[in-house]
Amino acid sequence: MRIIKLFIFIVFSMHFTLNLHANNEAISDIKNQSQLLAKTIKEENIEALLQIYSDEAILLPEYHKSLNGKSLITQYYQEFFRQTNTLKFTKESFEILSIGSLFIELGYFEHQYLTPEGVEFDYNGKYTTYWSISSDGTPKIVAHIWGASNYFEAKNVNFVNLGIEGGEALIPKTELEEKIEKHRKFVYDAVLHGDAKKQMTTYADDAIYMTYYDPPFIGKDEIAGYFKAHYNPDAPMGKLMTKAVKVIDLGDYALKFGEYYVGWMDKGERYFITGKGLTLYKNSKNQPLLSIYRQMINHSQPPTLVSDDDKMRVEKILKHLDNQELALDDYLSVYANDELEIKPPNQYVINGKKNFKTYLAKERQHGKTTITHKINEIQSFDDIVIVSGRSSGEYIPKGETVSFPFQTQNLMLFKRMENGGLKISKLIWQMAQPNQ
């Protein structure tokens, strides 16, 4: 029996030693890849840079929406390098851990570059990178997020816009996803009410929290101090949205990609901000709630007046409606699926997107329309945006060459979607005399 136990101990020890050696080797490779990443950014070498990312990687740049996959990541870096001139890029990790099937790297970076205005900007901050080991043994980035360690003028970073919308909220299907959703609701209530004490019950004692405009907060005491100072009773939160977008099961850990929306009042004006982050949980089987172990978030845009953002979104939608050459399904993508009501001139109300599609198909069969939409007035509310506007254009009946000019007066109601976007839920228009 003693011989058997000794044999088991020796086998276990060999297995542990081999795993430890493999991990140490992987960590060494990750350090090399991390420095290669710095080199490719410094040299603005897109081709070499992309080789470091996995095909399904997620990039979470500061002041931009999440970018899923190499195609969008390529576009982001191409546009960033086109508008800037990199003078220096360095990075140094302060932690690399083996987490399930992944490795997590935390570190600091310095990026000096000339902004689109030709101003030299020293971008200092921290980052979190999740690595996987590919089949050929090469570390590849699965997810990468960064953010400044101090306040800076947003214009120095906020100049790349690929027109990406937020992700769809994850619908829990597994026990782990249900557990993460329960955790999200618990934290949501604490954040909404500025209850730092309640929020801190969700962090592990050895947690690290990395947020915007600050260096990393290491340990529960530092994190607690941050949240206690962060909640401002003079600018109460008026609206909050948080959601999980994706979850990766890592056994004793779990990784969540999440997004948030915060709205508040200041001096009578309504502001909002959106953001995203990566949260690594310790998945303790015997605990009702997960514990946050490593977390990093950043903003997807600077603080913005609700009315200004809504105007830009409405203008984009109206430009979409101006394109009468779009296929009907694409054209109708800016309309809400639920509770859609359309009231054309001198007709009954059309209910639902399906019926509206039938109406538009018949209109297109009878002739061709060119049209331009304009905004007269816009009013923003928490859940809806009301727009009064006008349009002008020409209609050419099928088989004819003579065009008929027209003008309309429009009333549009936009529904605010969960991801912060807008979609048309109600539309009334009436004909007006041309040049009226």
Beta strands, then each sheet from edge to edge (+ up, - down):
strand 1: 53-60
strand 2: 67-68
strand 3: 85-99
strand 4: 102-114
strand 5: 120-133
strand 6: 139-148
strand 7: 203-210
strand 8: 217-218
strand 9: 237-249
strand 10: 253-266
strand 11: 269-282
strand 12: 291-299
strand 13: 304-305
strand 14: 341-343
strand 15: 350-351
strand 16: 367-380
strand 17: 384-397
strand 18: 404-416
strand 19: 422-432
sheet 1: 2+ 1- 6- 5+ 4- 3+
sheet 2: 8+ 7- 12- 11+ 10- 9+
sheet 3: 8+ 7- 12- 11+ 13-
sheet 4: 15+ 14- 19- 18+ 17- 16+
end
